[in-house]
Amino acid sequence: MAAPAMVRNMQVLFKNYIDGFPKESDMVVSSDATISLKLPKNESGVVLTKNLYLSCDPMMRNRMTESYLGAYM
């Protein structure tokens, strides 16, 4: 049996809380992490997906601010 494929996991991370509109300088792109493409055995209906793009809903902007820390929504 072949070993599960290991693939690079690119991430876009915020360096800190955002003040105003996010800028490219507020983010860092990391491709150091890897993930395994191993799926559970003997499970019907299991699907592996890959995200090509991720959109951040405007409602999430308040969660990117330091004033949101500890708040309940």
mmCIF file as gemmi writes it, N, C-alpha and C atoms, coordinates in Angstrom:
data_model
loop_
_atom_site.group_PDB
_atom_site.id
_atom_site.type_symbol
_atom_site.label_atom_id
_atom_site.label_alt_id
_atom_site.label_comp_id
_atom_site.label_asym_id
_atom_site.label_entity_id
_atom_site.label_seq_id
_atom_site.pdbx_PDB_ins_code
_atom_site.Cartn_x
_atom_site.Cartn_y
_atom_site.Cartn_z
_atom_site.occupancy
_atom_site.B_iso_or_equiv
_atom_site.pdbx_formal_charge
_atom_site.auth_seq_id
_atom_site.auth_asym_id
_atom_site.pdbx_PDB_model_num
ATOM 1 N N . MET Axp A 1 ? 0.843 -1.192 0 1 0 ? 1 A 1
ATOM 2 C CA . MET Axp A 1 ? 0 0 0 1 0 ? 1 A 1
ATOM 3 C C . MET Axp A 1 ? 0.88 1.244 0 1 0 ? 1 A 1
ATOM 4 N N . ALA Axp A 2 ? 0.559 2.19 -0.848 1 0 ? 2 A 1
ATOM 5 C CA . ALA Axp A 2 ? 1.342 3.423 -0.964 1 0 ? 2 A 1
ATOM 6 C C . ALA Axp A 2 ? 1.076 4.35 0.219 1 0 ? 2 A 1
ATOM 7 N N . ALA Axp A 3 ? 2.099 5.082 0.599 1 0 ? 3 A 1
ATOM 8 C CA . ALA Axp A 3 ? 1.952 6.066 1.675 1 0 ? 3 A 1
ATOM 9 C C . ALA Axp A 3 ? 1.075 7.212 1.177 1 0 ? 3 A 1
ATOM 10 N N . PRO Axp A 4 ? 0.301 7.841 2.082 1 0 ? 4 A 1
ATOM 11 C CA . PRO Axp A 4 ? -0.544 8.962 1.659 1 0 ? 4 A 1
ATOM 12 C C . PRO Axp A 4 ? 0.322 10.127 1.163 1 0 ? 4 A 1
ATOM 13 N N . ALA Axp A 5 ? -0.164 10.812 0.168 1 0 ? 5 A 1
ATOM 14 C CA . ALA Axp A 5 ? 0.561 11.953 -0.396 1 0 ? 5 A 1
ATOM 15 C C . ALA Axp A 5 ? 0.616 13.09 0.614 1 0 ? 5 A 1
ATOM 16 N N . MET Axp A 6 ? 1.765 13.733 0.697 1 0 ? 6 A 1
ATOM 17 C CA . MET Axp A 6 ? 1.931 14.919 1.531 1 0 ? 6 A 1
ATOM 18 C C . MET Axp A 6 ? 1.999 16.114 0.579 1 0 ? 6 A 1
ATOM 19 N N . VAL Axp A 7 ? 1.193 17.115 0.841 1 0 ? 7 A 1
ATOM 20 C CA . VAL Axp A 7 ? 1.164 18.291 -0.026 1 0 ? 7 A 1
ATOM 21 C C . VAL Axp A 7 ? 1.426 19.554 0.784 1 0 ? 7 A 1
ATOM 22 N N . ARG Axp A 8 ? 1.902 20.569 0.094 1 0 ? 8 A 1
ATOM 23 C CA . ARG Axp A 8 ? 2.173 21.855 0.727 1 0 ? 8 A 1
ATOM 24 C C . ARG Axp A 8 ? 0.855 22.547 1.049 1 0 ? 8 A 1
ATOM 25 N N . ASN Axp A 9 ? 0.777 23.161 2.207 1 0 ? 9 A 1
ATOM 26 C CA . ASN Axp A 9 ? -0.422 23.867 2.647 1 0 ? 9 A 1
ATOM 27 C C . ASN Axp A 9 ? -0.097 25.357 2.738 1 0 ? 9 A 1
ATOM 28 N N . MET Axp A 10 ? -0.464 26.112 1.691 1 0 ? 10 A 1
ATOM 29 C CA . MET Axp A 10 ? -0.219 27.555 1.709 1 0 ? 10 A 1
ATOM 30 C C . MET Axp A 10 ? -1.229 28.238 2.615 1 0 ? 10 A 1
ATOM 31 N N . GLN Axp A 11 ? -0.751 29.217 3.364 1 0 ? 11 A 1
ATOM 32 C CA . GLN Axp A 11 ? -1.606 29.956 4.284 1 0 ? 11 A 1
ATOM 33 C C . GLN Axp A 11 ? -1.342 31.446 4.135 1 0 ? 11 A 1
ATOM 34 N N . VAL Axp A 12 ? -2.388 32.238 4.262 1 0 ? 12 A 1
ATOM 35 C CA . VAL Axp A 12 ? -2.254 33.691 4.343 1 0 ? 12 A 1
ATOM 36 C C . VAL Axp A 12 ? -2.679 34.056 5.76 1 0 ? 12 A 1
ATOM 37 N N . LEU Axp A 13 ? -1.738 34.603 6.531 1 0 ? 13 A 1
ATOM 38 C CA . LEU Axp A 13 ? -1.976 34.894 7.944 1 0 ? 13 A 1
ATOM 39 C C . LEU Axp A 13 ? -1.852 36.389 8.194 1 0 ? 13 A 1
ATOM 40 N N . PHE Axp A 14 ? -2.684 36.91 9.094 1 0 ? 14 A 1
ATOM 41 C CA . PHE Axp A 14 ? -2.542 38.298 9.513 1 0 ? 14 A 1
ATOM 42 C C . PHE Axp A 14 ? -1.418 38.383 10.534 1 0 ? 14 A 1
ATOM 43 N N . LYS Axp A 15 ? -0.587 39.404 10.414 1 0 ? 15 A 1
ATOM 44 C CA . LYS Axp A 15 ? 0.523 39.598 11.343 1 0 ? 15 A 1
ATOM 45 C C . LYS Axp A 15 ? 0.022 40.068 12.701 1 0 ? 15 A 1
ATOM 46 N N . ASN Axp A 16 ? -1.064 40.828 12.706 1 0 ? 16 A 1
ATOM 47 C CA . ASN Axp A 16 ? -1.617 41.395 13.928 1 0 ? 16 A 1
ATOM 48 C C . ASN Axp A 16 ? -3.057 41.784 13.649 1 0 ? 16 A 1
ATOM 49 N N . TYR Axp A 17 ? -3.708 42.426 14.612 1 0 ? 17 A 1
ATOM 50 C CA . TYR Axp A 17 ? -5.059 42.926 14.387 1 0 ? 17 A 1
ATOM 51 C C . TYR Axp A 17 ? -5.028 43.995 13.302 1 0 ? 17 A 1
ATOM 52 N N . ILE Axp A 18 ? -6.128 44.126 12.572 1 0 ? 18 A 1
ATOM 53 C CA . ILE Axp A 18 ? -6.201 45.045 11.443 1 0 ? 18 A 1
ATOM 54 C C . ILE Axp A 18 ? -6.857 46.345 11.877 1 0 ? 18 A 1
ATOM 55 N N . ASP Axp A 19 ? -6.275 47.465 11.452 1 0 ? 19 A 1
ATOM 56 C CA . ASP Axp A 19 ? -6.846 48.78 11.712 1 0 ? 19 A 1
ATOM 57 C C . ASP Axp A 19 ? -7.123 49.414 10.356 1 0 ? 19 A 1
ATOM 58 N N . GLY Axp A 20 ? -8.397 49.571 9.992 1 0 ? 20 A 1
ATOM 59 C CA . GLY Axp A 20 ? -8.746 50.091 8.67 1 0 ? 20 A 1
ATOM 60 C C . GLY Axp A 20 ? -8.825 48.959 7.663 1 0 ? 20 A 1
ATOM 61 N N . PHE Axp A 21 ? -8.613 49.283 6.404 1 0 ? 21 A 1
ATOM 62 C CA . PHE Axp A 21 ? -8.664 48.272 5.356 1 0 ? 21 A 1
ATOM 63 C C . PHE Axp A 21 ? -7.404 47.412 5.41 1 0 ? 21 A 1
ATOM 64 N N . PRO Axp A 22 ? -7.537 46.083 5.275 1 0 ? 22 A 1
ATOM 65 C CA . PRO Axp A 22 ? -6.342 45.234 5.259 1 0 ? 22 A 1
ATOM 66 C C . PRO Axp A 22 ? -5.448 45.58 4.069 1 0 ? 22 A 1
ATOM 67 N N . LYS Axp A 23 ? -4.144 45.613 4.321 1 0 ? 23 A 1
ATOM 68 C CA . LYS Axp A 23 ? -3.158 45.883 3.286 1 0 ? 23 A 1
ATOM 69 C C . LYS Axp A 23 ? -2.275 44.652 3.143 1 0 ? 23 A 1
ATOM 70 N N . GLU Axp A 24 ? -1.61 44.553 2.027 1 0 ? 24 A 1
ATOM 71 C CA . GLU Axp A 24 ? -0.713 43.421 1.801 1 0 ? 24 A 1
ATOM 72 C C . GLU Axp A 24 ? 0.351 43.343 2.894 1 0 ? 24 A 1
ATOM 73 N N . SER Axp A 25 ? 0.786 44.489 3.411 1 0 ? 25 A 1
ATOM 74 C CA . SER Axp A 25 ? 1.811 44.512 4.458 1 0 ? 25 A 1
ATOM 75 C C . SER Axp A 25 ? 1.285 43.979 5.8 1 0 ? 25 A 1
ATOM 76 N N . ASP Axp A 26 ? -0.04 43.858 5.95 1 0 ? 26 A 1
ATOM 77 C CA . ASP Axp A 26 ? -0.638 43.306 7.177 1 0 ? 26 A 1
ATOM 78 C C . ASP Axp A 26 ? -0.624 41.784 7.181 1 0 ? 26 A 1
ATOM 79 N N . MET Axp A 27 ? -0.237 41.172 6.06 1 0 ? 27 A 1
ATOM 80 C CA . MET Axp A 27 ? -0.337 39.722 5.911 1 0 ? 27 A 1
ATOM 81 C C . MET Axp A 27 ? 1.018 39.105 5.595 1 0 ? 27 A 1
ATOM 82 N N . VAL Axp A 28 ? 1.117 37.827 5.873 1 0 ? 28 A 1
ATOM 83 C CA . VAL Axp A 28 ? 2.298 37.06 5.512 1 0 ? 28 A 1
ATOM 84 C C . VAL Axp A 28 ? 1.821 35.751 4.877 1 0 ? 28 A 1
ATOM 85 N N . VAL Axp A 29 ? 2.476 35.36 3.795 1 0 ? 29 A 1
ATOM 86 C CA . VAL Axp A 29 ? 2.139 34.1 3.129 1 0 ? 29 A 1
ATOM 87 C C . VAL Axp A 29 ? 3.138 33.056 3.592 1 0 ? 29 A 1
ATOM 88 N N . SER Axp A 30 ? 2.62 31.937 4.082 1 0 ? 30 A 1
ATOM 89 C CA . SER Axp A 30 ? 3.458 30.847 4.574 1 0 ? 30 A 1
ATOM 90 C C . SER Axp A 30 ? 3.159 29.591 3.772 1 0 ? 30 A 1
ATOM 91 N N . SER Axp A 31 ? 4.206 28.914 3.359 1 0 ? 31 A 1
ATOM 92 C CA . SER Axp A 31 ? 4.022 27.641 2.67 1 0 ? 31 A 1
ATOM 93 C C . SER Axp A 31 ? 4.884 26.566 3.327 1 0 ? 31 A 1
ATOM 94 N N . ASP Axp A 32 ? 5.198 26.752 4.609 1 0 ? 32 A 1
ATOM 95 C CA . ASP Axp A 32 ? 6.048 25.817 5.346 1 0 ? 32 A 1
ATOM 96 C C . ASP Axp A 32 ? 5.311 24.553 5.753 1 0 ? 32 A 1
ATOM 97 N N . ALA Axp A 33 ? 4.018 24.64 5.983 1 0 ? 33 A 1
ATOM 98 C CA . ALA Axp A 33 ? 3.247 23.506 6.509 1 0 ? 33 A 1
ATOM 99 C C . ALA Axp A 33 ? 2.908 22.513 5.397 1 0 ? 33 A 1
ATOM 100 N N . THR Axp A 34 ? 2.766 21.256 5.778 1 0 ? 34 A 1
ATOM 101 C CA . THR Axp A 34 ? 2.308 20.222 4.853 1 0 ? 34 A 1
ATOM 102 C C . THR Axp A 34 ? 1.136 19.485 5.494 1 0 ? 34 A 1
ATOM 103 N N . ILE Axp A 35 ? 0.282 18.918 4.656 1 0 ? 35 A 1
ATOM 104 C CA . ILE Axp A 35 ? -0.84 18.119 5.146 1 0 ? 35 A 1
ATOM 105 C C . ILE Axp A 35 ? -0.863 16.799 4.397 1 0 ? 35 A 1
ATOM 106 N N . SER Axp A 36 ? -1.432 15.795 5.035 1 0 ? 36 A 1
ATOM 107 C CA . SER Axp A 36 ? -1.559 14.468 4.44 1 0 ? 36 A 1
ATOM 108 C C . SER Axp A 36 ? -2.907 14.358 3.738 1 0 ? 36 A 1
ATOM 109 N N . LEU Axp A 37 ? -2.918 13.722 2.585 1 0 ? 37 A 1
ATOM 110 C CA . LEU Axp A 37 ? -4.158 13.534 1.84 1 0 ? 37 A 1
ATOM 111 C C . LEU Axp A 37 ? -4.814 12.199 2.169 1 0 ? 37 A 1
ATOM 112 N N . LYS Axp A 38 ? -4.501 11.624 3.318 1 0 ? 38 A 1
ATOM 113 C CA . LYS Axp A 38 ? -5.054 10.343 3.724 1 0 ? 38 A 1
ATOM 114 C C . LYS Axp A 38 ? -6.523 10.508 4.131 1 0 ? 38 A 1
ATOM 115 N N . LEU Axp A 39 ? -7.376 9.67 3.566 1 0 ? 39 A 1
ATOM 116 C CA . LEU Axp A 39 ? -8.798 9.676 3.906 1 0 ? 39 A 1
ATOM 117 C C . LEU Axp A 39 ? -9.107 8.492 4.815 1 0 ? 39 A 1
ATOM 118 N N . PRO Axp A 40 ? -10.145 8.593 5.644 1 0 ? 40 A 1
ATOM 119 C CA . PRO Axp A 40 ? -10.529 7.459 6.494 1 0 ? 40 A 1
ATOM 120 C C . PRO Axp A 40 ? -10.906 6.245 5.649 1 0 ? 40 A 1
ATOM 121 N N . LYS Axp A 41 ? -10.488 5.066 6.074 1 0 ? 41 A 1
ATOM 122 C CA . LYS Axp A 41 ? -10.807 3.839 5.34 1 0 ? 41 A 1
ATOM 123 C C . LYS Axp A 41 ? -12.233 3.394 5.646 1 0 ? 41 A 1
ATOM 124 N N . ASN Axp A 42 ? -12.816 2.705 4.702 1 0 ? 42 A 1
ATOM 125 C CA . ASN Axp A 42 ? -14.128 2.082 4.863 1 0 ? 42 A 1
ATOM 126 C C . ASN Axp A 42 ? -15.217 3.058 5.28 1 0 ? 42 A 1
ATOM 127 N N . GLU Axp A 43 ? -15.132 4.29 4.801 1 0 ? 43 A 1
ATOM 128 C CA . GLU Axp A 43 ? -16.173 5.285 5.083 1 0 ? 43 A 1
ATOM 129 C C . GLU Axp A 43 ? -16.796 5.69 3.756 1 0 ? 43 A 1
ATOM 130 N N . SER Axp A 44 ? -18.09 5.438 3.603 1 0 ? 44 A 1
ATOM 131 C CA . SER Axp A 44 ? -18.746 5.829 2.356 1 0 ? 44 A 1
ATOM 132 C C . SER Axp A 44 ? -19.089 7.313 2.397 1 0 ? 44 A 1
ATOM 133 N N . GLY Axp A 45 ? -19.087 7.918 1.238 1 0 ? 45 A 1
ATOM 134 C CA . GLY Axp A 45 ? -19.473 9.322 1.138 1 0 ? 45 A 1
ATOM 135 C C . GLY Axp A 45 ? -18.382 10.303 1.538 1 0 ? 45 A 1
ATOM 136 N N . VAL Axp A 46 ? -17.141 9.865 1.737 1 0 ? 46 A 1
ATOM 137 C CA . VAL Axp A 46 ? -16.051 10.755 2.11 1 0 ? 46 A 1
ATOM 138 C C . VAL Axp A 46 ? -15.488 11.399 0.854 1 0 ? 46 A 1
ATOM 139 N N . VAL Axp A 47 ? -15.338 12.729 0.889 1 0 ? 47 A 1
ATOM 140 C CA . VAL Axp A 47 ? -14.854 13.481 -0.269 1 0 ? 47 A 1
ATOM 141 C C . VAL Axp A 47 ? -13.722 14.393 0.18 1 0 ? 47 A 1
ATOM 142 N N . LEU Axp A 48 ? -12.666 14.461 -0.609 1 0 ? 48 A 1
ATOM 143 C CA . LEU Axp A 48 ? -11.562 15.377 -0.35 1 0 ? 48 A 1
ATOM 144 C C . LEU Axp A 48 ? -11.709 16.567 -1.282 1 0 ? 48 A 1
ATOM 145 N N . THR Axp A 49 ? -11.705 17.775 -0.731 1 0 ? 49 A 1
ATOM 146 C CA . THR Axp A 49 ? -11.846 18.979 -1.551 1 0 ? 49 A 1
ATOM 147 C C . THR Axp A 49 ? -10.609 19.855 -1.427 1 0 ? 49 A 1
ATOM 148 N N . LYS Axp A 50 ? -10.437 20.74 -2.389 1 0 ? 50 A 1
ATOM 149 C CA . LYS Axp A 50 ? -9.331 21.692 -2.38 1 0 ? 50 A 1
ATOM 150 C C . LYS Axp A 50 ? -9.911 23.077 -2.624 1 0 ? 50 A 1
ATOM 151 N N . ASN Axp A 51 ? -9.595 24.028 -1.738 1 0 ? 51 A 1
ATOM 152 C CA . ASN Axp A 51 ? -10.028 25.412 -1.926 1 0 ? 51 A 1
ATOM 153 C C . ASN Axp A 51 ? -9.076 26.114 -2.869 1 0 ? 51 A 1
ATOM 154 N N . LEU Axp A 52 ? -9.618 26.756 -3.881 1 0 ? 52 A 1
ATOM 155 C CA . LEU Axp A 52 ? -8.797 27.547 -4.787 1 0 ? 52 A 1
ATOM 156 C C . LEU Axp A 52 ? -8.771 29.008 -4.354 1 0 ? 52 A 1
ATOM 157 N N . TYR Axp A 53 ? -9.88 29.492 -3.836 1 0 ? 53 A 1
ATOM 158 C CA . TYR Axp A 53 ? -9.992 30.868 -3.381 1 0 ? 53 A 1
ATOM 159 C C . TYR Axp A 53 ? -10.783 30.896 -2.082 1 0 ? 53 A 1
ATOM 160 N N . LEU Axp A 54 ? -10.501 31.88 -1.236 1 0 ? 54 A 1
ATOM 161 C CA . LEU Axp A 54 ? -11.234 32.055 0.003 1 0 ? 54 A 1
ATOM 162 C C . LEU Axp A 54 ? -11.657 33.509 0.087 1 0 ? 54 A 1
ATOM 163 N N . SER Axp A 55 ? -12.919 33.725 0.338 1 0 ? 55 A 1
ATOM 164 C CA . SER Axp A 55 ? -13.45 35.073 0.46 1 0 ? 55 A 1
ATOM 165 C C . SER Axp A 55 ? -13.753 35.355 1.925 1 0 ? 55 A 1
ATOM 166 N N . CYS Axp A 56 ? -13.438 36.549 2.364 1 0 ? 56 A 1
ATOM 167 C CA . CYS Axp A 56 ? -13.738 36.959 3.733 1 0 ? 56 A 1
ATOM 168 C C . CYS Axp A 56 ? -14.968 37.857 3.692 1 0 ? 56 A 1
ATOM 169 N N . ASP Axp A 57 ? -16.022 37.427 4.346 1 0 ? 57 A 1
ATOM 170 C CA . ASP Axp A 57 ? -17.27 38.173 4.383 1 0 ? 57 A 1
ATOM 171 C C . ASP Axp A 57 ? -17.044 39.509 5.091 1 0 ? 57 A 1
ATOM 172 N N . PRO Axp A 58 ? -17.671 40.595 4.614 1 0 ? 58 A 1
ATOM 173 C CA . PRO Axp A 58 ? -17.507 41.899 5.273 1 0 ? 58 A 1
ATOM 174 C C . PRO Axp A 58 ? -17.862 41.88 6.763 1 0 ? 58 A 1
ATOM 175 N N . MET Axp A 59 ? -18.775 41.001 7.174 1 0 ? 59 A 1
ATOM 176 C CA . MET Axp A 59 ? -19.134 40.902 8.587 1 0 ? 59 A 1
ATOM 177 C C . MET Axp A 59 ? -17.931 40.479 9.435 1 0 ? 59 A 1
ATOM 178 N N . MET Axp A 60 ? -16.964 39.803 8.826 1 0 ? 60 A 1
ATOM 179 C CA . MET Axp A 60 ? -15.801 39.323 9.568 1 0 ? 60 A 1
ATOM 180 C C . MET Axp A 60 ? -14.826 40.447 9.902 1 0 ? 60 A 1
ATOM 181 N N . ARG Axp A 61 ? -14.97 41.617 9.262 1 0 ? 61 A 1
ATOM 182 C CA . ARG Axp A 61 ? -14.017 42.712 9.518 1 0 ? 61 A 1
ATOM 183 C C . ARG Axp A 61 ? -13.96 43.092 10.984 1 0 ? 61 A 1
ATOM 184 N N . ASN Axp A 62 ? -15.11 43.111 11.672 1 0 ? 62 A 1
ATOM 185 C CA . ASN Axp A 62 ? -15.061 43.495 13.088 1 0 ? 62 A 1
ATOM 186 C C . ASN Axp A 62 ? -14.332 42.447 13.929 1 0 ? 62 A 1
ATOM 187 N N . ARG Axp A 63 ? -14.274 41.215 13.477 1 0 ? 63 A 1
ATOM 188 C CA . ARG Axp A 63 ? -13.549 40.175 14.224 1 0 ? 63 A 1
ATOM 189 C C . ARG Axp A 63 ? -12.039 40.282 14.034 1 0 ? 63 A 1
ATOM 190 N N . MET Axp A 64 ? -11.607 41.077 13.072 1 0 ? 64 A 1
ATOM 191 C CA . MET Axp A 64 ? -10.174 41.253 12.831 1 0 ? 64 A 1
ATOM 192 C C . MET Axp A 64 ? -9.601 42.402 13.65 1 0 ? 64 A 1
ATOM 193 N N . THR Axp A 65 ? -10.438 43.084 14.447 1 0 ? 65 A 1
ATOM 194 C CA . THR Axp A 65 ? -9.976 44.219 15.239 1 0 ? 65 A 1
ATOM 195 C C . THR Axp A 65 ? -9.716 43.795 16.673 1 0 ? 65 A 1
ATOM 196 N N . GLU Axp A 66 ? -8.814 44.492 17.321 1 0 ? 66 A 1
ATOM 197 C CA . GLU Axp A 66 ? -8.462 44.174 18.702 1 0 ? 66 A 1
ATOM 198 C C . GLU Axp A 66 ? -9.629 44.423 19.646 1 0 ? 66 A 1
ATOM 199 N N . SER Axp A 67 ? -10.51 45.368 19.309 1 0 ? 67 A 1
ATOM 200 C CA . SER Axp A 67 ? -11.655 45.664 20.192 1 0 ? 67 A 1
ATOM 201 C C . SER Axp A 67 ? -12.621 44.476 20.281 1 0 ? 67 A 1
ATOM 202 N N . TYR Axp A 68 ? -12.555 43.547 19.326 1 0 ? 68 A 1
ATOM 203 C CA . TYR Axp A 68 ? -13.435 42.377 19.348 1 0 ? 68 A 1
ATOM 204 C C . TYR Axp A 68 ? -12.951 41.32 20.337 1 0 ? 68 A 1
ATOM 205 N N . LEU Axp A 69 ? -11.683 41.365 20.726 1 0 ? 69 A 1
ATOM 206 C CA . LEU Axp A 69 ? -11.09 40.358 21.597 1 0 ? 69 A 1
ATOM 207 C C . LEU Axp A 69 ? -11.936 40.157 22.864 1 0 ? 69 A 1
ATOM 208 N N . GLY Axp A 70 ? -12.402 38.941 23.056 1 0 ? 70 A 1
ATOM 209 C CA . GLY Axp A 70 ? -13.2 38.602 24.226 1 0 ? 70 A 1
ATOM 210 C C . GLY Axp A 70 ? -14.682 38.91 24.095 1 0 ? 70 A 1
ATOM 211 N N . ALA Axp A 71 ? -15.088 39.533 23.003 1 0 ? 71 A 1
ATOM 212 C CA . ALA Axp A 71 ? -16.499 39.872 22.808 1 0 ? 71 A 1
ATOM 213 C C . ALA Axp A 71 ? -17.264 38.628 22.354 1 0 ? 71 A 1
ATOM 214 N N . TYR Axp A 72 ? -18.534 38.609 22.629 1 0 ? 72 A 1
ATOM 215 C CA . TYR Axp A 72 ? -19.403 37.515 22.205 1 0 ? 72 A 1
ATOM 216 C C . TYR Axp A 72 ? -20.321 38.026 21.117 1 0 ? 72 A 1
ATOM 217 N N . MET Axp A 73 ? -20.404 37.285 20.033 1 0 ? 73 A 1
ATOM 218 C CA . MET Axp A 73 ? -21.315 37.691 18.956 1 0 ? 73 A 1
ATOM 219 C C . MET Axp A 73 ? -22.349 36.621 18.769 1 0 ? 73 A 1
